[in-house]
């Protein structure tokens, strides 16, 4: 992959701005070009423009009076077009917007790379199928030749010299068949190693995308177990819950609070009657303004484990609630599988910290990081440490 000469981040060749004087490639945003549309002809990068010798400008205006004096005199002169463009560019490229656009651009580039790898794998598999078909056709032809030779031996009584020639031909055919089988085996071994390398690269890119998605949720917490109602105020409920855990939380500290997932309805039994048991409430995903507030809330929830909703939701019976980190879908499924394996293997500790999953068999045992299902097999199934 190619990196931008301005910011040093990865960029896609499609839509990149290329200089006509040097081999440098740039993001359009980094050099002030619009993201859509064609690049100007004879476009030069800022470095090449800086190296270009400056020419004397005899049309430079004389420094005038202060802007306030000009306005007071009723001057109707418009601002230079370059100043307006610089102002618009500075306003559009605020720090938060550039960082988020760079992050989304990198994620999009990683996904494009994965799509290219998948396309190459499909093409590679198609070529391998063609090779196998050709080898199978050669084997059929060789078997046909063997059958014809056997028929000729039955129909005609050839002389010893002809028999020797036929035996030599059979040995040659057998040698050719062995060479084709050996070549097929070598091709399969080579192709399997290349396929494993591509799969490893895809897995690595998927893990990197998952880690970046998890970093975007570092200010979020997930509250589960609270009863759901149609007229609930989730921000107020979050503040009351934090106060019960011993954390002072203001409305300004809560960016968003919403129920996660589709609304759950009552399920019907086999005879068509609706069960009396209420559906499990959806978890509440809360995004806080600061990571320090989120860490304090998680720490207080661990200390006061077992707190219930008494005093928070008055029109429902008290129920225990839980405050945990908000994980991505991949990490949530991986955490669930790790907990299931820990129960079957009698491991005592499986937890998350900073969006990462860890496991430990005993209090004094080593801590293992779990990044994928392969790590689960290595950690839990290979239980020799």
C-alpha positions as CSV (number, residue, x, y, z in Angstrom):
1,X,0.0,0.0,0.0
2,X,1.1,3.6,-0.7
3,X,1.3,6.3,2.0
4,X,0.4,10.0,1.7
5,X,3.5,12.2,1.4
6,X,1.8,14.8,3.6
7,X,0.3,13.0,6.6
8,X,2.0,9.6,6.3
9,X,-1.2,7.6,6.4
10,X,-2.3,4.9,3.9
11,X,-4.1,6.0,0.8
12,X,-5.9,4.4,-2.2
13,X,-4.5,5.0,-5.7
14,X,-8.1,5.7,-6.8
15,X,-8.8,9.3,-6.3
16,X,-5.3,10.3,-5.1
17,X,-3.7,13.6,-6.1
18,X,-0.4,13.1,-8.0
19,X,2.2,15.8,-8.6
20,X,3.3,16.4,-12.2
21,X,6.9,17.2,-11.1
22,X,7.6,14.6,-8.4
23,X,6.4,11.0,-7.8
24,X,4.5,12.1,-4.6
25,X,0.9,11.0,-3.9
26,X,-1.4,12.9,-1.5
27,X,-4.9,12.7,0.0
28,X,-7.1,15.3,-1.6
29,X,-8.0,16.7,1.8
30,X,-4.3,17.1,2.8
31,X,-3.6,19.4,-0.1
32,X,-6.9,21.3,-0.2
33,X,-8.4,19.7,-3.2
34,X,-12.1,18.6,-3.3
35,X,-12.6,14.9,-2.6
36,X,-14.8,14.4,-5.8
37,X,-14.0,15.5,-9.3
38,X,-10.9,15.4,-11.4
39,X,-7.5,16.8,-10.4
40,X,-6.3,20.0,-12.3
41,X,-4.0,19.5,-15.2
42,X,-0.3,20.4,-14.4
43,X,-1.0,20.2,-10.6
44,X,2.0,20.7,-8.4
45,X,2.4,19.6,-4.8
46,X,3.2,22.2,-2.1
47,X,6.8,21.0,-1.8
48,X,7.4,21.6,-5.5
49,X,5.6,24.9,-5.4
50,X,7.9,25.9,-2.4
51,X,11.0,25.0,-4.4
52,X,9.9,27.1,-7.4
53,X,11.7,30.5,-7.5
54,X,9.6,33.5,-6.7
55,X,9.1,36.2,-9.4
56,X,9.0,39.9,-8.6
57,X,5.5,41.3,-8.4
58,X,5.3,44.9,-9.3
59,X,1.6,44.9,-8.8
60,X,1.8,44.5,-5.0
61,X,-0.5,47.1,-3.5
62,X,0.7,49.6,-1.0
63,X,-0.1,48.8,2.6
64,X,-3.3,50.8,3.5
65,X,-4.9,51.9,6.6
66,X,-6.3,49.6,9.3
67,X,-9.4,47.5,8.5
68,X,-11.5,49.5,11.0
69,X,-10.6,52.8,9.3
70,X,-11.4,51.4,5.9
71,X,-14.8,50.2,7.0
72,X,-15.5,53.5,8.7
73,X,-14.8,55.3,5.4
74,X,-17.5,53.2,3.7
75,X,-15.1,51.3,1.5
76,X,-16.9,48.6,-0.4
77,X,-13.7,46.6,-1.5
78,X,-14.2,42.9,-1.2
79,X,-11.7,40.6,0.5
80,X,-9.2,38.9,-1.8
81,X,-10.3,35.6,-3.2
82,X,-7.3,33.8,-1.7
83,X,-8.1,35.0,1.8
84,X,-11.6,33.7,1.5
85,X,-10.4,30.4,0.3
86,X,-7.9,30.1,3.1
87,X,-10.6,31.0,5.7
88,X,-13.0,28.4,4.3
89,X,-10.2,25.8,4.3
90,X,-9.2,26.5,7.9
91,X,-12.8,26.4,9.0
92,X,-13.5,23.1,7.2
93,X,-10.3,21.4,8.4
94,X,-10.9,21.7,12.2
95,X,-8.9,19.2,14.4
96,X,-11.8,17.0,15.2
97,X,-13.0,16.8,11.6
98,X,-9.6,16.0,10.2
99,X,-9.0,13.3,12.8
100,X,-12.3,11.6,12.2
101,X,-12.0,11.8,8.4
102,X,-8.4,10.3,8.6
103,X,-9.7,7.5,10.8
104,X,-12.6,6.7,8.5
105,X,-10.4,6.9,5.5
106,X,-7.9,4.4,6.9
107,X,-10.7,2.0,7.8
108,X,-12.1,2.3,4.3
109,X,-8.7,1.6,2.8
110,X,-8.3,-1.5,5.0
111,X,-11.7,-2.7,3.8
112,X,-10.7,-2.1,0.2
113,X,-7.5,-4.1,0.7
114,X,-9.6,-7.0,2.2
115,X,-11.9,-6.9,-0.8
116,X,-8.9,-7.0,-3.2
117,X,-7.4,-10.0,-1.3
118,X,-10.7,-11.8,-1.5
119,X,-10.9,-11.2,-5.2
120,X,-7.4,-12.5,-5.7
121,X,-8.3,-15.6,-3.7
122,X,-11.3,-16.3,-5.8
123,X,-9.3,-15.9,-9.0
124,X,-6.6,-18.2,-7.6
125,X,-9.1,-20.9,-6.7
126,X,-10.6,-20.7,-10.2
127,X,-7.2,-21.2,-11.8
128,X,-6.5,-24.1,-9.4
129,X,-9.8,-25.8,-10.5
130,X,-8.7,-25.4,-14.2
131,X,-5.4,-27.0,-13.5
132,X,-7.0,-29.9,-11.7
133,X,-9.4,-30.4,-14.6
134,X,-6.5,-30.4,-17.1
135,X,-4.7,-33.0,-15.0
136,X,-7.8,-35.2,-14.7
137,X,-8.2,-35.0,-18.5
138,X,-4.5,-36.1,-18.9
139,X,-5.1,-39.0,-16.5
140,X,-8.2,-40.1,-18.5
141,X,-6.2,-39.9,-21.7
142,X,-3.4,-42.0,-20.2
143,X,-5.8,-44.6,-18.9
144,X,-7.3,-44.7,-22.4
145,X,-3.9,-45.4,-23.9
146,X,-3.3,-48.1,-21.3
147,X,-6.6,-49.8,-22.3
148,X,-5.8,-49.6,-26.0
149,X,-2.4,-51.2,-25.4
150,X,-4.0,-54.0,-23.5
151,X,-6.5,-54.6,-26.3
152,X,-3.7,-54.7,-28.8
153,X,-1.8,-57.3,-26.8
154,X,-4.9,-59.5,-26.7
155,X,-5.7,-59.1,-30.4
156,X,-2.3,-59.6,-31.9
157,X,0.6,-61.8,-31.0
158,X,3.5,-59.5,-31.4
159,X,7.1,-60.4,-31.6
160,X,9.5,-60.1,-28.7
161,X,10.9,-56.9,-30.1
162,X,7.5,-55.4,-30.3
163,X,6.7,-56.5,-26.8
164,X,9.9,-54.8,-25.6
165,X,8.9,-51.6,-27.4
166,X,5.5,-51.8,-25.8
167,X,7.0,-52.4,-22.4
168,X,9.2,-49.4,-23.0
169,X,6.2,-47.3,-24.0
170,X,4.3,-48.5,-20.9
171,X,7.3,-47.5,-18.7
172,X,7.4,-44.1,-20.4
173,X,3.7,-43.6,-19.9
174,X,4.0,-44.6,-16.2
175,X,6.9,-42.2,-15.8
176,X,4.9,-39.4,-17.3
177,X,2.0,-40.2,-15.0
178,X,4.3,-40.1,-12.0
179,X,5.7,-36.8,-13.1
180,X,2.2,-35.3,-13.5
181,X,1.2,-36.6,-10.1
182,X,4.4,-35.1,-8.5
183,X,3.8,-31.8,-10.3
184,X,0.2,-31.7,-9.1
185,X,1.3,-32.4,-5.5
186,X,3.9,-29.6,-5.7
187,X,1.3,-27.2,-7.1
188,X,-1.1,-28.1,-4.3
189,X,1.5,-27.6,-1.6
190,X,2.6,-24.2,-3.1
191,X,-1.0,-23.1,-3.5
192,X,-1.9,-24.2,0.1
193,X,1.0,-22.2,1.5
194,X,0.0,-19.1,-0.5
195,X,-3.6,-19.5,0.6
196,X,-2.6,-19.8,4.3
197,X,-0.5,-16.6,3.9
198,X,-3.5,-14.7,2.4
199,X,-5.8,-16.0,5.2
200,X,-3.3,-14.8,7.8
201,X,-3.1,-11.4,6.2
202,X,-6.9,-11.1,6.1
203,X,-7.2,-12.1,9.7
204,X,-4.6,-9.5,10.7
205,X,-6.5,-6.8,8.8
206,X,-9.8,-7.8,10.4
207,X,-8.3,-7.7,13.9
208,X,-6.9,-4.2,13.2
209,X,-10.3,-3.0,12.0
210,X,-11.9,-4.5,15.1
211,X,-9.4,-2.8,17.4
212,X,-10.1,0.5,15.8
213,X,-13.8,0.1,16.1
214,X,-13.3,-0.8,19.8
215,X,-11.2,2.3,20.3
216,X,-14.2,4.4,19.1
217,X,-16.3,2.9,22.0
218,X,-13.8,3.8,24.8
219,X,-16.2,6.4,26.2
220,X,-19.2,4.1,26.2
221,X,-20.7,1.8,29.0
222,X,-23.5,-0.8,28.7
223,X,-26.1,-1.0,31.5
224,X,-28.2,-4.2,31.5
225,X,-31.0,-5.5,33.7
226,X,-33.1,-2.3,34.0
227,X,-36.8,-2.6,33.3
228,X,-37.9,-1.0,30.0
229,X,-40.8,1.3,29.6
230,X,-42.2,3.5,26.9
231,X,-42.0,6.8,28.8
232,X,-38.5,6.4,30.3
233,X,-35.9,9.1,30.4
234,X,-32.6,7.3,29.9
235,X,-30.3,10.2,30.7
236,X,-32.1,10.8,34.1
237,X,-32.0,7.1,34.8
238,X,-28.3,7.0,34.1
239,X,-27.6,9.9,36.5
240,X,-29.7,8.2,39.3
241,X,-27.9,5.0,38.7
242,X,-24.5,6.7,38.9
243,X,-25.5,8.4,42.1
244,X,-26.5,5.1,43.6
245,X,-23.1,3.7,42.8
246,X,-21.4,6.7,44.4
247,X,-20.4,8.7,41.3
248,X,-21.7,12.3,40.8
249,X,-22.9,12.4,37.2
250,X,-24.3,15.5,35.6
251,X,-26.6,15.7,32.5
252,X,-23.7,17.4,30.7
253,X,-21.5,14.4,31.2
254,X,-23.9,12.2,29.2
255,X,-23.6,12.6,25.4
256,X,-26.2,10.0,24.4
257,X,-28.2,7.2,26.1
258,X,-30.3,4.7,24.1
259,X,-31.6,1.2,24.2
260,X,-29.5,-1.2,22.0
261,X,-31.1,-3.6,19.5
262,X,-34.7,-4.2,18.3
263,X,-37.5,-4.1,20.8
264,X,-38.3,-7.5,22.3
265,X,-41.8,-8.8,22.4
266,X,-43.6,-11.6,24.3
267,X,-43.0,-15.1,22.8
268,X,-45.9,-17.5,22.3
269,X,-46.0,-21.1,23.6
270,X,-46.8,-24.3,21.6
271,X,-50.5,-24.0,22.2
272,X,-50.6,-20.4,21.0
273,X,-50.9,-18.7,24.4
274,X,-48.6,-15.8,25.3
275,X,-46.3,-16.5,28.2
276,X,-46.8,-14.4,31.3
277,X,-43.0,-13.9,31.7
278,X,-41.9,-10.5,30.5
279,X,-39.2,-10.3,27.8
280,X,-35.7,-9.5,28.8
281,X,-35.1,-5.8,28.7
282,X,-32.7,-4.4,26.1
283,X,-29.4,-3.0,27.4
284,X,-28.8,0.8,27.6
285,X,-25.7,2.1,25.8
286,X,-24.5,5.4,27.4
287,X,-21.8,7.5,25.7
288,X,-20.0,9.8,28.3
289,X,-18.2,13.0,27.5
290,X,-15.0,12.0,29.2
291,X,-13.2,8.7,29.6
292,X,-12.3,9.4,33.2
293,X,-16.0,9.6,34.1
294,X,-16.5,6.3,32.3
295,X,-13.6,4.6,34.2
296,X,-14.9,5.9,37.6
297,X,-18.4,4.5,36.8
298,X,-17.0,1.1,35.9
299,X,-14.8,1.1,39.0
300,X,-17.7,2.0,41.2
301,X,-19.9,-0.7,39.6
302,X,-17.3,-3.4,40.4
303,X,-17.0,-2.2,44.0
304,X,-20.8,-2.2,44.5
305,X,-21.6,-5.3,42.6
306,X,-25.1,-6.6,43.3
307,X,-26.9,-3.2,43.4
308,X,-30.5,-3.2,42.3
309,X,-32.9,-0.7,40.7
310,X,-34.7,0.4,43.9
311,X,-35.2,4.2,43.9
312,X,-34.3,4.4,40.2
313,X,-37.4,2.9,38.6
314,X,-40.3,3.3,41.1
315,X,-43.1,1.7,39.1
316,X,-41.4,-1.7,38.8
317,X,-40.0,-4.2,41.3
318,X,-36.3,-3.9,42.1
319,X,-34.0,-5.8,39.8
320,X,-30.2,-6.2,39.8
321,X,-28.4,-4.2,37.1
322,X,-24.9,-4.5,35.7
323,X,-22.6,-1.9,34.3
324,X,-20.0,-3.2,31.8
325,X,-17.8,-2.0,28.9
326,X,-19.5,-1.5,25.6
327,X,-17.8,-4.1,23.2
328,X,-18.0,-4.4,19.5
329,X,-20.1,-7.3,18.1
330,X,-16.9,-9.3,17.3
331,X,-15.5,-8.8,20.8
332,X,-18.9,-9.6,22.4
333,X,-19.1,-12.9,20.6
334,X,-15.5,-13.7,21.4
335,X,-16.1,-12.9,25.1
336,X,-19.2,-15.1,25.2
337,X,-17.2,-18.1,23.7
338,X,-14.3,-17.5,26.1
339,X,-16.7,-17.5,29.1
340,X,-18.3,-20.8,27.9
341,X,-14.9,-22.4,27.5
342,X,-13.8,-21.2,30.9
343,X,-16.8,-22.8,32.6
344,X,-16.2,-26.1,30.9
345,X,-12.5,-26.0,31.7
346,X,-13.0,-24.7,35.3
347,X,-11.1,-21.4,34.7
348,X,-11.8,-18.9,37.4
349,X,-11.3,-15.5,35.7
350,X,-12.4,-14.2,32.3
351,X,-12.8,-10.4,32.1
352,X,-12.5,-7.3,29.8
353,X,-10.4,-4.2,30.3
354,X,-10.1,-1.4,27.8
355,X,-12.1,-3.4,25.3
356,X,-9.5,-6.3,25.5
357,X,-10.4,-9.8,26.7
358,X,-8.2,-11.6,29.3
359,X,-8.3,-15.0,31.0
360,X,-6.6,-16.5,34.0
361,X,-7.0,-20.0,35.4
362,X,-6.0,-19.3,39.1
363,X,-5.3,-16.2,41.2
364,X,-1.5,-16.6,40.8
365,X,-1.6,-18.0,37.2
366,X,-0.5,-16.2,34.1
367,X,-2.8,-13.8,32.3
368,X,-3.6,-14.6,28.7
369,X,-4.8,-12.1,26.0
370,X,-7.6,-13.5,23.7
371,X,-7.8,-11.8,20.3
372,X,-9.5,-14.5,18.2
373,X,-11.0,-18.0,18.3
374,X,-7.6,-19.4,17.6
375,X,-6.4,-17.9,20.9
376,X,-9.4,-19.6,22.6
377,X,-8.2,-23.0,21.3
378,X,-4.6,-22.4,22.3
379,X,-5.5,-21.1,25.8
380,X,-8.3,-23.4,26.9
381,X,-7.9,-26.6,24.9
382,X,-4.1,-26.7,25.4
383,X,-4.5,-26.7,29.2
384,X,-1.0,-27.6,30.1
385,X,0.2,-24.5,32.0
